[in-house]
């Protein structure tokens, strides 16, 4: 019998995007955030006023990459570097820069978040803070 796969809902996604915006705003940043389902398809996207246009594409690609690899994008980056197990792997729709995170509930990946618009370190910080708040109120 097939098992049902739970996917992050639009309502949950919007709550996470709101938390992302609060985290970014508290740092004086204008960013873009994307939530995708476990297969990498978009659920919700939010671009703050003043966020760069490229941040939209990068947030979506980071979220998709994290969903498909089931790991944070900064870990994927390590895999595709020279000497990494996936060296040379490149797909136009993927982005291995830090700022993509799988969304896990009870050990199951239910989607992924992509954050873009700051430095890689800022993208990671904002994403981790928002996910932590999101999970604590789940």
C-alpha positions as CSV (number, residue, x, y, z in Angstrom):
1,X,0.0,0.0,0.0
2,X,1.5,3.4,-0.9
3,X,2.3,5.7,1.9
4,X,1.0,9.3,1.9
5,X,3.6,12.0,1.7
6,X,2.9,15.0,3.8
7,X,3.7,18.4,2.2
8,X,4.1,21.7,3.8
9,X,0.8,23.6,3.4
10,X,0.3,27.1,2.0
11,X,-0.8,28.3,5.4
12,X,2.3,26.9,7.1
13,X,4.5,28.3,4.3
14,X,3.0,31.8,4.7
15,X,3.7,31.7,8.4
16,X,7.3,30.7,7.7
17,X,7.7,33.5,5.1
18,X,6.4,35.9,7.7
19,X,9.0,34.7,10.2
20,X,11.7,35.0,7.5
21,X,10.7,38.6,6.8
22,X,10.8,39.5,10.5
23,X,14.3,38.0,10.8
24,X,15.6,39.8,7.7
25,X,14.0,43.1,8.7
26,X,15.6,42.9,12.2
27,X,18.9,42.8,10.4
28,X,18.1,45.7,8.1
29,X,18.0,43.3,5.1
30,X,15.6,43.1,2.1
31,X,15.4,39.5,1.0
32,X,13.4,37.0,-1.0
33,X,12.1,33.7,0.5
34,X,10.7,30.6,-1.3
35,X,9.0,27.5,0.1
36,X,8.7,24.4,-2.1
37,X,7.1,21.0,-1.5
38,X,9.2,17.8,-1.2
39,X,9.5,17.4,-5.0
40,X,10.8,21.0,-5.4
41,X,7.6,22.6,-6.7
42,X,6.8,26.1,-5.5
43,X,4.3,26.6,-2.7
44,X,4.9,30.2,-1.8
45,X,7.3,33.1,-2.6
46,X,7.8,36.4,-0.9
47,X,10.0,39.2,-2.1
48,X,10.5,42.1,0.4
49,X,10.5,45.7,-0.9
50,X,13.9,46.5,-2.2
51,X,15.1,42.9,-2.6
52,X,17.2,42.4,-5.7
53,X,15.6,40.8,-8.7
54,X,18.2,38.0,-8.8
55,X,17.3,37.0,-5.2
56,X,13.9,35.7,-6.6
57,X,15.6,33.1,-8.8
58,X,18.2,32.2,-6.2
59,X,15.7,31.7,-3.4
60,X,13.6,29.3,-5.6
61,X,16.7,27.4,-6.8
62,X,18.1,27.1,-3.2
63,X,14.8,25.8,-2.0
64,X,14.5,23.3,-4.9
65,X,18.1,22.1,-4.4
66,X,17.5,21.5,-0.7
67,X,14.3,19.7,-1.3
68,X,15.8,17.4,-4.0
69,X,19.0,16.6,-2.0
70,X,17.2,16.5,1.3
71,X,20.0,18.5,2.9
72,X,21.0,22.2,3.4
73,X,22.5,23.7,0.3
74,X,25.8,24.5,1.9
75,X,26.3,20.7,2.3
76,X,25.4,20.3,-1.4
77,X,28.1,22.9,-2.2
78,X,30.7,20.7,-0.6
79,X,29.6,17.7,-2.6
80,X,30.0,19.4,-6.0
81,X,33.5,20.8,-5.4
82,X,36.6,19.2,-6.8
83,X,37.1,15.9,-4.8
84,X,33.5,15.8,-3.8
85,X,31.3,12.8,-4.6
86,X,29.2,14.8,-7.0
87,X,32.0,17.0,-8.6
88,X,30.9,18.3,-11.9
89,X,27.2,17.9,-11.3
90,X,25.4,21.0,-12.6
91,X,21.8,21.6,-13.4
92,X,20.5,24.9,-14.4
93,X,17.6,24.8,-11.9
94,X,19.8,24.0,-8.9
95,X,21.9,26.3,-6.6
96,X,24.4,24.9,-4.1
97,X,25.1,28.2,-2.3
98,X,24.1,28.4,1.4
99,X,20.6,29.5,2.2
100,X,18.5,26.5,1.3
101,X,17.1,24.2,4.1
102,X,15.0,21.1,4.1
103,X,11.8,21.4,6.3
104,X,11.5,18.3,8.4
105,X,8.7,17.3,10.7
106,X,9.0,14.0,12.6
107,X,11.9,13.0,10.5
108,X,10.0,13.5,7.2
109,X,11.0,16.1,4.7
110,X,7.8,18.1,4.0
111,X,9.4,20.8,1.8
112,X,12.3,23.3,1.8
113,X,13.0,26.9,2.3
114,X,15.2,29.1,0.2
115,X,16.6,32.5,1.4
116,X,18.4,35.0,-0.8
117,X,19.3,38.6,-0.8
118,X,22.1,39.0,1.7
119,X,25.5,37.4,2.0
120,X,25.6,33.6,2.1
121,X,26.2,33.9,5.9
122,X,23.2,36.3,6.3
123,X,21.0,34.0,4.1
124,X,21.9,31.1,6.4
125,X,21.3,33.0,9.6
126,X,17.9,34.3,8.6
127,X,16.8,30.9,7.3
128,X,17.9,29.0,10.5
129,X,16.3,31.6,12.8
130,X,13.0,31.5,10.9
131,X,12.9,27.7,10.8
132,X,13.7,27.5,14.5
133,X,10.8,29.8,15.3
134,X,8.5,28.0,12.9
135,X,9.2,24.6,14.4
136,X,8.9,25.8,18.0
137,X,5.3,26.9,17.2
138,X,4.3,24.0,15.0
